[in-house]
């Protein structure tokens, strides 16, 4: 980008590392890009993130310098795109992207996303082991991961949830997981009495790149 220098790019990359520790940060930033200006409850309705979590996430994004509070007594609907009335009285706290937040989204592409995820996990053997087995299993529950990694279940569950929070894994919520989606089960289908974890789409791209780089075995 011509209007951003190398120092700014490096700052954005470092802040992206923080953002990707909780994929909900990115969800909020992308929403504010569309909405231009918005407030907590509206962000909750549009992103499906709990309101109590939204408040903390907004505070953290503000501290990172990626969003800012909007000043002024009123907002027009041209500013707050998700509002219906022609003028919105500022009885809520409204937020918008800062210049840096806007640059982060404009500069972010698939390669930068994958590379940043790899920077975050490349030295985390626990995370790498889970991602490797998630790739092999397609979808399975925490106990299977615990047995394969030779760790206690109470250690594995928080790590699985951490990787879900990062957006690298996702819960498989279907009532029935077919045999093709779960390689460790000999039955044709299995009822999901447990939470099942598998790679997300971005998780699949990250694992593919981890294999290319020789960080995990092919």
N, C-alpha and C positions, 0 to 999 in steps of 0.2 A: 504494500500500500504506500502510495507516494506521500500521504500526509501523516505518516507515522514513522518515527525514527527507530533505530535499533535498540536504544535504551528503553523506549516505550514498549517495544515488542517483548523484550526480556521481562519487564515488569508484568505485562499481561500474561506471559507464560507462567510466571511464578504464582500469580493470582488464580490462574486456571487450575493449578495443582490443588489449591484450597477448594475451589468450586467443585471439582470432580470428586472430592471426598464425600459429597452428598449431592446426588444428581438432581435433587429438588432445587438447588441453587440455580442450576442451568434452566430448569423448567420455568422458574420465576423470571429470570432474565429474558428468556425468549418471549414470555407472555408480555412483559413490559415493553419489549421491542414492538409487539403488535399493538398493544393498547396505548402506547405513548406515555400515558399517565394513569395510575390506578391506585386503589386503596385495598387494605387487607382483606375485607370480606369479599369484595369482587374478585380479587386474586384467588381466594379460596374456591369460589364458585367455578372459576374458569380453569383452575389447575387441579382441583380435587384434593389439595393438600389441606390438612386440618388447620383450623384457624389459630390454635395455640402454637402450632409449629410455624405457621406463616410469620407470626410476629417475631419469633426468634430468628428465623431465616432472613427476614428483612433487615433486622438490626445488624446481623452479621455482614450482609451484603453492603449495608451502609458504611460499616466500619472498614470494609475492604476498599471502599471508594468506588464501587461499581454501580451503586444507585444513590439517589439523593432525595430529600424531601422537597416537595414543591411549595414555593412561597407564593403568597398572594391571597386575597380574600375570597375570590371566586375563580372557578375554572370553566372555560367554555367547552362544549362538546367536541370542538375541533382538537382540543388538547387531550381530553379524556374520551377516547374513541369508543369505549364500551358503555358509555352513559347515554341514556335516551333523551333526557331533557336538554334544552338549548343552553341552559346555564346551571352549573352545579355549585351549590354553596359549600364552602370548604369546612364541613362538619366532620370530615374524616381526615386522617393523615394520608396524603397522597405521595406517591413515589414515582420517579422516572429514572431512566438510565443516565449515568454520567457520561461524559465523553469517553472515559476509559472503559465503562461498561459497554457502550456502543461499539467501540473498537474491538473489544474482546469477541463480541458476537460476529462482527464483520470479518475479523481475521481468522476466526475459527473455521477450520475445514476438517474433513475426515482424517487426514494425515496428522494434523496437529493434535486432534482428539486422541487418536490411537497412540501417538508418540508420548503424550503427556500421561496417559494411563500407564504406559510401560515404565516411564520414569518413576511413577508412584509405587509400582509393585515389583519392579525387577529384583530388588534385594529382599523381598518378603517371601521366603521359601514356603511358608504356610499357605499364603494366598496363591502362589504359583502351583502348588500341589493340588489345591482345590480346583483351580481353573483347568488344570490338565485332566483331572478325573471327570470334571463336568463335561469336558469335550468328548471323553471316551464314553461316558454313561448317557449323555443327552439329558436325562432327568432322573433324579433319585433323591431319597430323603437323607437327613443328617446322619443317621446311624450307618448307612452305607459308606458315606464319606469318611466317617470316624474310623471304621474298620480298615478301609483302604489306606488311610494316612497314618494309621496306628496312633491315634490320639483319642483322648476322652471326649465323649459326646458333649459334655459341658464346655469344652474348649472349642469344639467345632461349630456349634450353633452360633455363638457370637461372631465368629469369623465369616460364616455364611451370610449372616445378616449384614455384616459390614460390607461385603461384596455386593449384596443386593442394594444397599444404600448408595454405593458408588455407581450402580447401574451396570455392573459387569455380569451379575447373575440376576435371575428373576424367578419369582415363585410361579410354579406351574399349577394353575388353579382349576384346571378342568377336572370334572368328576371322575373321568376315566382316562388314564394315561395308557395309550396303546403300546404294544410290545416294541414297535419301531421307535418309539420315543423313550424307551427305557431298556437299555441293553442288559442290565444286571438281573432282570426278572425273567424267568423261564416261561411264565404264563403269557397267554396272548394279550391279556389286559389285566390291570390291577386297580382296585379301588383306592383312592387317595385318602387313606386314614391318617397320613402324615403330610407335612409340608414337603413338597418336592421342589428341588432347586435345579435349574439348568442355566446354560449360558443365554444372555440376552443377545440381541443382534450385534451391538457394539462389542460385547464380550467375545463373540465369535471372531470378529475382526482383530481384536487384541490378541487372542490366542493364536490366530493364524500368523500374526506378525512376530509373536514370541517364538514360534517355531522357526520362522525364517531367520531370526537372529540367533538361534541356537540357545535361547534362554531356557526353553523347555524342550524335551525330546519330541521328535516328529512321530 
